[in-house]
Amino acid sequence: MSQATQKQYVREEQKEEQRQLQTVRNRVEKRFTRGEKYLMAMIGIAIVVTAVLMVSNYASMYGLEQEISQLQSEINQQQQYNEGLEHQVSELSDPERILEIAQDNGMELNDDNVTVLDH
């Protein structure tokens, strides 16, 4: 072989090696395929949606706890009011008080007409 042929042969080999290196570089530089990117995007969206749902659930639970607390407070107030009314009923239905009011209004106690009722 002549020197010119050897040089041309060497140049062709170098060009072929450069093409192979460029091909390898292109393959290495492309990190993720389109399907992998789509899958990563879907996973990211799923994580964000899950986080939003969790925060929403915690917010609704907090609101319900506040409502339960308020209702419990109202129940306690109503129970105290009812107890006060029961006490007032027991005071007003005292037989001695009723007899006194009856006598003040001119009524008299007739033992023959008294009937005792058991509860």
C-alpha positions as CSV (number, residue, x, y, z in Angstrom):
1,M,0.0,0.0,0.0
2,S,1.1,3.4,-0.7
3,Q,1.3,6.1,1.9
4,A,-1.6,8.0,0.4
5,T,-3.7,4.9,0.6
6,Q,-2.7,4.2,4.2
7,K,-3.4,7.8,5.2
8,Q,-6.8,7.7,3.5
9,Y,-7.5,4.3,5.2
10,V,-6.5,5.8,8.6
11,R,-8.7,8.8,8.0
12,E,-11.6,6.6,7.1
13,E,-11.0,4.6,10.3
14,Q,-10.9,7.8,12.3
15,K,-14.1,9.1,10.7
16,E,-15.8,5.7,11.5
17,E,-14.6,5.9,15.1
18,Q,-15.9,9.5,15.4
19,R,-19.3,8.4,14.0
20,Q,-19.4,5.6,16.5
21,L,-18.5,7.9,19.3
22,Q,-21.2,10.4,18.2
23,T,-23.7,7.6,18.1
24,V,-22.7,6.5,21.6
25,R,-22.8,10.0,22.8
26,N,-26.3,10.5,21.4
27,R,-27.5,7.4,23.0
28,V,-25.9,8.3,26.4
29,E,-27.2,11.9,26.3
30,K,-30.8,10.8,25.8
31,R,-31.5,9.8,29.4
32,F,-35.3,9.0,29.4
33,T,-37.6,7.7,26.7
34,R,-40.9,9.4,26.0
35,G,-42.7,6.6,27.9
36,E,-40.5,7.0,30.9
37,K,-41.2,10.7,30.9
38,Y,-44.9,10.1,30.6
39,L,-44.8,7.6,33.5
40,M,-42.8,10.0,35.7
41,A,-45.3,12.8,34.9
42,M,-48.2,10.5,35.9
43,I,-46.5,9.6,39.1
44,G,-45.9,13.2,39.9
45,I,-49.5,14.1,39.2
46,A,-50.7,11.2,41.4
47,I,-48.5,12.4,44.3
48,V,-49.8,16.0,44.0
49,V,-53.5,14.8,43.8
50,T,-52.9,12.5,46.8
51,A,-51.4,15.4,48.8
52,V,-54.3,17.7,47.9
53,L,-56.9,15.1,48.9
54,M,-55.1,14.5,52.2
55,V,-55.0,18.2,53.0
56,S,-58.7,18.5,52.0
57,N,-59.6,15.6,54.3
58,Y,-57.7,17.1,57.2
59,A,-59.4,20.4,56.7
60,S,-62.9,18.9,56.6
61,M,-62.1,16.8,59.7
62,Y,-61.0,20.0,61.5
63,G,-64.2,21.7,60.5
64,L,-66.3,18.8,61.7
65,E,-64.4,18.7,65.0
66,Q,-65.2,22.4,65.5
67,E,-68.9,21.8,64.7
68,I,-69.0,18.9,67.1
69,S,-67.4,21.0,69.9
70,Q,-69.9,23.8,69.3
71,L,-72.8,21.4,69.3
72,Q,-71.5,19.8,72.6
73,S,-71.4,23.3,74.1
74,E,-74.9,24.0,73.0
75,I,-76.1,20.7,74.5
76,N,-74.4,21.5,77.8
77,Q,-76.1,24.9,77.9
78,Q,-79.5,23.3,77.1
79,Q,-79.0,20.7,79.8
80,Q,-78.3,23.4,82.4
81,Y,-81.4,25.3,81.3
82,N,-83.5,22.2,81.5
83,E,-82.2,21.4,85.0
84,G,-83.1,25.0,86.1
85,L,-86.6,24.5,84.7
86,E,-87.0,21.1,86.5
87,H,-85.9,22.8,89.7
88,Q,-88.4,25.6,89.1
89,V,-91.2,23.0,88.4
90,S,-90.4,21.1,91.6
91,E,-90.5,24.4,93.6
92,L,-93.8,25.5,92.0
93,S,-95.5,22.1,92.5
94,D,-94.7,21.9,96.2
95,P,-98.0,20.9,97.9
96,E,-97.6,23.4,100.7
97,R,-97.2,26.2,98.3
98,I,-100.3,25.2,96.4
99,L,-102.3,24.9,99.6
100,E,-101.1,28.4,100.7
101,I,-102.1,29.9,97.3
102,A,-105.5,28.2,97.5
103,Q,-106.1,29.6,101.0
104,D,-105.0,33.0,99.9
105,N,-107.7,32.8,97.2
106,G,-110.4,31.8,99.7
107,M,-110.4,28.1,99.3
108,E,-110.6,25.7,102.2
109,L,-109.2,22.2,102.7
110,N,-111.9,19.6,102.8
111,D,-110.3,16.2,103.9
112,D,-113.3,14.3,102.6
113,N,-112.6,15.4,99.0
114,V,-108.8,14.8,99.1
115,T,-107.5,12.0,96.9
116,V,-103.9,10.9,96.9
117,L,-102.4,9.9,93.6
118,D,-99.2,7.9,93.3
119,H,-96.9,8.5,90.5
